[in-house]
Amino acid sequence: MRKTFEDAKNEPGASDFYYGEMEMRRHSQMETSRVERWLIAAYWALSGYGLRALRSLSWLALAMTTTILLMMGLGLPLESPKQTATGTVPAHGGKVTFEIDTESPQNPTRDRFTGTRFEKAVSVTLNSVVFRSSGQDLTTTGGYIEMASRFSEPVLLGLAILAVRGRVKR
C-alpha cells in the first residue's frame, strides 16, 4: 500500500504506512534478529524513522551541550603547552642540534567553567559536527571526547536533515 501511495504522489499517506511498517518490524519477534530490532529501535528513538525532525534536532542539541560541558570540564587544558627547545652549541662552531618538545596538557584544578573555556569548547564542538578537527590543544580525555563527538554529532545532523527533507518534500 505504501508503494501505491508513493506512486500516486501522496507523500503524507506513504509516510504513515512507512511509519507503521517500521513499527511492525521493530516489534516483530519472528522475522527480524535482535540486532536489527535494536538498530530499528535506535532509529525510532533518534529520529522517528527519519520522519521527526524535532526529535533529531533535540538529540543533536543534547549531544552538543554534553560535548561542550565535557570539554569545559575535562577536555581543555589549563593553558596551551609551550614548545621548548634544548640543545648544545659546540665550542668551535659547527652544527647545532635542538630538540623541540611540548609538555603534556594539564587539566585546571579550578575555574573550569569560564567564558574563555566556553568559547573554546563551542569552537571544538561546532567543528566536530562537520567532521573537522578543531586544531585546539586538548587533554587526552578531550581528544577522546572530540573523537566521539566527531562520530555521533554528524550522524544526528544527517538524521535531522533527512527528516527535514522528508517534511519539505511532502
Secondary structure, 3 states (H helix, E strand, C coil): CHHHHHHCCCHHHHHHHHHHHHHHHHHCCCCCCHHHHHHHHHHHHHHCCCCCHHHHHHHHHHHHHHHHHHHHHHHCCCCCCCEEEEEECCCCCCCCEEEEEECCCCCCCCCCCCHHHHHHHHHHHHHHHCCCCCCCCCCHHHHHHHHHHHHHHHHHHHHHHHHHHHHHHC
